Structure formats: C-alpha cells, structure tokens
C-alpha cells in the first residue's frame, strides 16, 4: 500500500487436493475468488 497506493485484500482459496490414499479434499473459496476477479475487471474485458 505504501509504495503502490493499491489497497489489497487477499482471497485465500484451495482448488482441492489429494494426498496419497486419502479422499479428495473439497475446494473452498473458489466462488469468492471468481467473484472478486469479475468485480475488479473492467467491463470492456
């Protein structure tokens, strides 16, 4: 913020993962991430 003047609020997300023989872990915050991307993009994009 100090050097760029841009206020950033991180969105933590996980696309899901699997370790060894464990069951697939579900994704989380993907909708929130997509919403933030769409919200901040210019309309002409």
HTML snippet that shows the backbone in 3Dmol.js (N, CA, C, O; Angstrom):
<script src="https://3Dmol.org/build/3Dmol-min.js"></script>
<div id="view" style="width:600px;height:400px;position:relative"></div>
<script>
const pdb = `
ATOM      1  N   UNK A   1       0.830  -1.183   0.000  1.00  0.00           N
ATOM      2  CA  UNK A   1       0.000   0.000   0.000  1.00  0.00           C
ATOM      3  C   UNK A   1       0.878   1.251   0.000  1.00  0.00           C
ATOM      4  O   UNK A   1       0.596   2.219  -0.705  1.00  0.00           O
ATOM      5  N   UNK A   2       1.929   1.217   0.788  1.00  0.00           N
ATOM      6  CA  UNK A   2       2.778   2.402   0.896  1.00  0.00           C
ATOM      7  C   UNK A   2       3.467   2.740  -0.421  1.00  0.00           C
ATOM      8  O   UNK A   2       3.537   3.909  -0.799  1.00  0.00           O
ATOM      9  N   UNK A   3       3.976   1.732  -1.124  1.00  0.00           N
ATOM     10  CA  UNK A   3       4.743   2.014  -2.335  1.00  0.00           C
ATOM     11  C   UNK A   3       3.878   2.105  -3.593  1.00  0.00           C
ATOM     12  O   UNK A   3       4.254   2.787  -4.546  1.00  0.00           O
ATOM     13  N   UNK A   4       2.720   1.423  -3.611  1.00  0.00           N
ATOM     14  CA  UNK A   4       1.895   1.408  -4.826  1.00  0.00           C
ATOM     15  C   UNK A   4       0.620   2.219  -4.718  1.00  0.00           C
ATOM     16  O   UNK A   4       0.084   2.672  -5.730  1.00  0.00           O
ATOM     17  N   UNK A   5       0.129   2.408  -3.505  1.00  0.00           N
ATOM     18  CA  UNK A   5      -1.134   3.104  -3.319  1.00  0.00           C
ATOM     19  C   UNK A   5      -2.339   2.209  -3.570  1.00  0.00           C
ATOM     20  O   UNK A   5      -3.472   2.689  -3.603  1.00  0.00           O
ATOM     21  N   UNK A   6      -2.107   0.924  -3.744  1.00  0.00           N
ATOM     22  CA  UNK A   6      -3.190  -0.032  -4.007  1.00  0.00           C
ATOM     23  C   UNK A   6      -3.497  -0.784  -2.718  1.00  0.00           C
ATOM     24  O   UNK A   6      -2.605  -1.356  -2.091  1.00  0.00           O
ATOM     25  N   UNK A   7      -4.766  -0.773  -2.334  1.00  0.00           N
ATOM     26  CA  UNK A   7      -5.208  -1.495  -1.144  1.00  0.00           C
ATOM     27  C   UNK A   7      -5.600  -2.907  -1.558  1.00  0.00           C
ATOM     28  O   UNK A   7      -6.519  -3.086  -2.357  1.00  0.00           O
ATOM     29  N   UNK A   8      -4.914  -3.904  -1.025  1.00  0.00           N
ATOM     30  CA  UNK A   8      -5.122  -5.299  -1.422  1.00  0.00           C
ATOM     31  C   UNK A   8      -5.711  -6.080  -0.258  1.00  0.00           C
ATOM     32  O   UNK A   8      -5.239  -5.987   0.875  1.00  0.00           O
ATOM     33  N   UNK A   9      -6.755  -6.856  -0.559  1.00  0.00           N
ATOM     34  CA  UNK A   9      -7.334  -7.771   0.418  1.00  0.00           C
ATOM     35  C   UNK A   9      -7.221  -9.177  -0.155  1.00  0.00           C
ATOM     36  O   UNK A   9      -7.957  -9.514  -1.082  1.00  0.00           O
ATOM     37  N   UNK A  10      -6.320 -10.009   0.368  1.00  0.00           N
ATOM     38  CA  UNK A  10      -6.114 -11.353  -0.190  1.00  0.00           C
ATOM     39  C   UNK A  10      -7.358 -12.224  -0.079  1.00  0.00           C
ATOM     40  O   UNK A  10      -8.141 -12.097   0.862  1.00  0.00           O
ATOM     41  N   UNK A  11      -7.525 -13.108  -1.055  1.00  0.00           N
ATOM     42  CA  UNK A  11      -8.567 -14.136  -1.011  1.00  0.00           C
ATOM     43  C   UNK A  11      -7.844 -15.475  -0.948  1.00  0.00           C
ATOM     44  O   UNK A  11      -7.162 -15.869  -1.894  1.00  0.00           O
ATOM     45  N   UNK A  12      -7.996 -16.159   0.158  1.00  0.00           N
ATOM     46  CA  UNK A  12      -7.364 -17.465   0.315  1.00  0.00           C
ATOM     47  C   UNK A  12      -8.298 -18.516  -0.256  1.00  0.00           C
ATOM     48  O   UNK A  12      -9.490 -18.533   0.051  1.00  0.00           O
ATOM     49  N   UNK A  13      -7.750 -19.395  -1.092  1.00  0.00           N
ATOM     50  CA  UNK A  13      -8.579 -20.410  -1.721  1.00  0.00           C
ATOM     51  C   UNK A  13      -7.796 -21.703  -1.877  1.00  0.00           C
ATOM     52  O   UNK A  13      -6.572 -21.724  -1.746  1.00  0.00           O
ATOM     53  N   UNK A  14      -8.507 -22.765  -2.155  1.00  0.00           N
ATOM     54  CA  UNK A  14      -7.899 -24.055  -2.424  1.00  0.00           C
ATOM     55  C   UNK A  14      -8.715 -24.714  -3.525  1.00  0.00           C
ATOM     56  O   UNK A  14      -9.944 -24.754  -3.450  1.00  0.00           O
ATOM     57  N   UNK A  15      -8.048 -25.224  -4.537  1.00  0.00           N
ATOM     58  CA  UNK A  15      -8.737 -25.882  -5.645  1.00  0.00           C
ATOM     59  C   UNK A  15      -9.037 -27.343  -5.321  1.00  0.00           C
ATOM     60  O   UNK A  15      -9.517 -28.079  -6.183  1.00  0.00           O
ATOM     61  N   UNK A  16      -8.765 -27.763  -4.109  1.00  0.00           N
ATOM     62  CA  UNK A  16      -8.946 -29.155  -3.704  1.00  0.00           C
ATOM     63  C   UNK A  16      -7.621 -29.884  -3.857  1.00  0.00           C
ATOM     64  O   UNK A  16      -6.798 -29.504  -4.689  1.00  0.00           O
ATOM     65  N   UNK A  17      -7.412 -30.904  -3.080  1.00  0.00           N
ATOM     66  CA  UNK A  17      -6.169 -31.647  -3.178  1.00  0.00           C
ATOM     67  C   UNK A  17      -6.370 -33.063  -2.658  1.00  0.00           C
ATOM     68  O   UNK A  17      -7.360 -33.368  -1.993  1.00  0.00           O
ATOM     69  N   UNK A  18      -5.417 -33.909  -2.975  1.00  0.00           N
ATOM     70  CA  UNK A  18      -5.475 -35.300  -2.547  1.00  0.00           C
ATOM     71  C   UNK A  18      -4.073 -35.725  -2.144  1.00  0.00           C
ATOM     72  O   UNK A  18      -3.109 -35.490  -2.873  1.00  0.00           O
ATOM     73  N   UNK A  19      -3.967 -36.344  -0.992  1.00  0.00           N
ATOM     74  CA  UNK A  19      -2.689 -36.838  -0.511  1.00  0.00           C
ATOM     75  C   UNK A  19      -2.752 -38.351  -0.383  1.00  0.00           C
ATOM     76  O   UNK A  19      -3.554 -38.884   0.384  1.00  0.00           O
ATOM     77  N   UNK A  20      -1.906 -39.039  -1.134  1.00  0.00           N
ATOM     78  CA  UNK A  20      -1.836 -40.497  -1.036  1.00  0.00           C
ATOM     79  C   UNK A  20      -3.175 -41.153  -1.286  1.00  0.00           C
ATOM     80  O   UNK A  20      -3.836 -40.877  -2.287  1.00  0.00           O
ATOM     81  N   UNK A  21      -3.574 -42.026  -0.369  1.00  0.00           N
ATOM     82  CA  UNK A  21      -4.845 -42.756  -0.498  1.00  0.00           C
ATOM     83  C   UNK A  21      -5.986 -42.068   0.235  1.00  0.00           C
ATOM     84  O   UNK A  21      -7.071 -42.636   0.361  1.00  0.00           O
ATOM     85  N   UNK A  22      -5.758 -40.862   0.716  1.00  0.00           N
ATOM     86  CA  UNK A  22      -6.797 -40.109   1.405  1.00  0.00           C
ATOM     87  C   UNK A  22      -7.879 -39.679   0.410  1.00  0.00           C
ATOM     88  O   UNK A  22      -7.600 -39.562  -0.783  1.00  0.00           O
ATOM     89  N   UNK A  23      -9.108 -39.441   0.881  1.00  0.00           N
ATOM     90  CA  UNK A  23     -10.152 -38.942  -0.024  1.00  0.00           C
ATOM     91  C   UNK A  23      -9.833 -37.536  -0.525  1.00  0.00           C
ATOM     92  O   UNK A  23      -9.106 -36.784   0.125  1.00  0.00           O
ATOM     93  N   UNK A  24     -10.378 -37.195  -1.672  1.00  0.00           N
ATOM     94  CA  UNK A  24     -10.190 -35.865  -2.270  1.00  0.00           C
ATOM     95  C   UNK A  24     -10.759 -34.804  -1.343  1.00  0.00           C
ATOM     96  O   UNK A  24     -11.911 -34.901  -0.919  1.00  0.00           O
ATOM     97  N   UNK A  25      -9.959 -33.790  -1.024  1.00  0.00           N
ATOM     98  CA  UNK A  25     -10.422 -32.680  -0.196  1.00  0.00           C
ATOM     99  C   UNK A  25     -11.167 -31.701  -1.091  1.00  0.00           C
ATOM    100  O   UNK A  25     -10.706 -31.409  -2.195  1.00  0.00           O
ATOM    101  N   UNK A  26     -12.303 -31.189  -0.644  1.00  0.00           N
ATOM    102  CA  UNK A  26     -13.094 -30.296  -1.490  1.00  0.00           C
ATOM    103  C   UNK A  26     -12.453 -28.907  -1.617  1.00  0.00           C
ATOM    104  O   UNK A  26     -11.710 -28.471  -0.737  1.00  0.00           O
ATOM    105  N   UNK A  27     -12.749 -28.235  -2.709  1.00  0.00           N
ATOM    106  CA  UNK A  27     -12.251 -26.862  -2.864  1.00  0.00           C
ATOM    107  C   UNK A  27     -13.017 -25.911  -1.945  1.00  0.00           C
ATOM    108  O   UNK A  27     -14.126 -26.208  -1.500  1.00  0.00           O
ATOM    109  N   UNK A  28     -12.405 -24.774  -1.676  1.00  0.00           N
ATOM    110  CA  UNK A  28     -13.113 -23.748  -0.913  1.00  0.00           C
ATOM    111  C   UNK A  28     -12.686 -22.369  -1.382  1.00  0.00           C
ATOM    112  O   UNK A  28     -11.551 -22.169  -1.816  1.00  0.00           O
ATOM    113  N   UNK A  29     -13.601 -21.431  -1.292  1.00  0.00           N
ATOM    114  CA  UNK A  29     -13.441 -20.025  -1.673  1.00  0.00           C
ATOM    115  C   UNK A  29     -13.211 -19.808  -3.168  1.00  0.00           C
ATOM    116  O   UNK A  29     -12.790 -18.719  -3.559  1.00  0.00           O
ATOM    117  N   UNK A  30     -13.469 -20.790  -4.005  1.00  0.00           N
ATOM    118  CA  UNK A  30     -13.313 -20.579  -5.444  1.00  0.00           C
ATOM    119  C   UNK A  30     -14.361 -19.609  -5.978  1.00  0.00           C
ATOM    120  O   UNK A  30     -14.053 -18.785  -6.840  1.00  0.00           O
ATOM    121  N   UNK A  31     -15.577 -19.692  -5.487  1.00  0.00           N
ATOM    122  CA  UNK A  31     -16.631 -18.766  -5.915  1.00  0.00           C
ATOM    123  C   UNK A  31     -16.275 -17.350  -5.482  1.00  0.00           C
ATOM    124  O   UNK A  31     -16.468 -16.397  -6.237  1.00  0.00           O
ATOM    125  N   UNK A  32     -15.760 -17.217  -4.275  1.00  0.00           N
ATOM    126  CA  UNK A  32     -15.357 -15.901  -3.772  1.00  0.00           C
ATOM    127  C   UNK A  32     -14.238 -15.322  -4.643  1.00  0.00           C
ATOM    128  O   UNK A  32     -14.252 -14.132  -4.957  1.00  0.00           O
ATOM    129  N   UNK A  33     -13.275 -16.155  -5.032  1.00  0.00           N
ATOM    130  CA  UNK A  33     -12.180 -15.709  -5.891  1.00  0.00           C
ATOM    131  C   UNK A  33     -12.711 -15.276  -7.257  1.00  0.00           C
ATOM    132  O   UNK A  33     -12.336 -14.213  -7.753  1.00  0.00           O
ATOM    133  N   UNK A  34     -13.571 -16.077  -7.868  1.00  0.00           N
ATOM    134  CA  UNK A  34     -14.143 -15.732  -9.164  1.00  0.00           C
ATOM    135  C   UNK A  34     -14.936 -14.428  -9.076  1.00  0.00           C
ATOM    136  O   UNK A  34     -14.843 -13.583  -9.967  1.00  0.00           O
ATOM    137  N   UNK A  35     -15.701 -14.265  -8.023  1.00  0.00           N
ATOM    138  CA  UNK A  35     -16.474 -13.040  -7.836  1.00  0.00           C
ATOM    139  C   UNK A  35     -15.558 -11.818  -7.768  1.00  0.00           C
ATOM    140  O   UNK A  35     -15.828 -10.797  -8.401  1.00  0.00           O
ATOM    141  N   UNK A  36     -14.479 -11.927  -7.000  1.00  0.00           N
ATOM    142  CA  UNK A  36     -13.549 -10.800  -6.874  1.00  0.00           C
ATOM    143  C   UNK A  36     -12.887 -10.471  -8.205  1.00  0.00           C
ATOM    144  O   UNK A  36     -12.701  -9.299  -8.531  1.00  0.00           O
ATOM    145  N   UNK A  37     -12.532 -11.490  -8.971  1.00  0.00           N
ATOM    146  CA  UNK A  37     -11.925 -11.261 -10.289  1.00  0.00           C
ATOM    147  C   UNK A  37     -12.908 -10.532 -11.193  1.00  0.00           C
ATOM    148  O   UNK A  37     -12.555  -9.539 -11.829  1.00  0.00           O
ATOM    149  N   UNK A  38     -14.145 -11.026 -11.249  1.00  0.00           N
ATOM    150  CA  UNK A  38     -15.153 -10.424 -12.116  1.00  0.00           C
ATOM    151  C   UNK A  38     -15.517  -9.010 -11.656  1.00  0.00           C
ATOM    152  O   UNK A  38     -15.792  -8.141 -12.483  1.00  0.00           O
ATOM    153  N   UNK A  39     -15.518  -8.784 -10.369  1.00  0.00           N
ATOM    154  CA  UNK A  39     -15.869  -7.491  -9.801  1.00  0.00           C
ATOM    155  C   UNK A  39     -14.817  -6.425 -10.125  1.00  0.00           C
ATOM    156  O   UNK A  39     -15.160  -5.259 -10.315  1.00  0.00           O
ATOM    157  N   UNK A  40     -13.568  -6.808 -10.188  1.00  0.00           N
ATOM    158  CA  UNK A  40     -12.498  -5.825 -10.387  1.00  0.00           C
ATOM    159  C   UNK A  40     -12.085  -5.639 -11.839  1.00  0.00           C
ATOM    160  O   UNK A  40     -11.378  -4.682 -12.154  1.00  0.00           O
ATOM    161  N   UNK A  41     -12.507  -6.527 -12.729  1.00  0.00           N
ATOM    162  CA  UNK A  41     -12.162  -6.378 -14.135  1.00  0.00           C
ATOM    163  C   UNK A  41     -12.977  -5.275 -14.782  1.00  0.00           C
ATOM    164  O   UNK A  41     -14.147  -5.091 -14.445  1.00  0.00           O
ATOM    165  N   UNK A  42     -12.379  -4.544 -15.703  1.00  0.00           N
ATOM    166  CA  UNK A  42     -13.153  -3.533 -16.438  1.00  0.00           C
ATOM    167  C   UNK A  42     -14.256  -4.199 -17.254  1.00  0.00           C
ATOM    168  O   UNK A  42     -14.108  -5.342 -17.686  1.00  0.00           O
ATOM    169  N   UNK A  43     -15.349  -3.495 -17.462  1.00  0.00           N
ATOM    170  CA  UNK A  43     -16.492  -4.044 -18.201  1.00  0.00           C
ATOM    171  C   UNK A  43     -16.099  -4.440 -19.624  1.00  0.00           C
ATOM    172  O   UNK A  43     -16.584  -5.445 -20.145  1.00  0.00           O
ATOM    173  N   UNK A  44     -15.230  -3.661 -20.248  1.00  0.00           N
ATOM    174  CA  UNK A  44     -14.858  -3.931 -21.641  1.00  0.00           C
ATOM    175  C   UNK A  44     -14.036  -5.201 -21.795  1.00  0.00           C
ATOM    176  O   UNK A  44     -13.857  -5.658 -22.924  1.00  0.00           O
ATOM    177  N   UNK A  45     -13.539  -5.780 -20.747  1.00  0.00           N
ATOM    178  CA  UNK A  45     -12.792  -7.040 -20.831  1.00  0.00           C
ATOM    179  C   UNK A  45     -13.750  -8.185 -21.021  1.00  0.00           C
ATOM    180  O   UNK A  45     -13.325  -9.337 -21.115  1.00  0.00           O
TER     181      UNK A  45
END
`;
const viewer = $3Dmol.createViewer("view");
viewer.addModel(pdb, "pdb");
viewer.setStyle({}, {cartoon: {color: "spectrum"}});
viewer.zoomTo();
viewer.render();
</script>
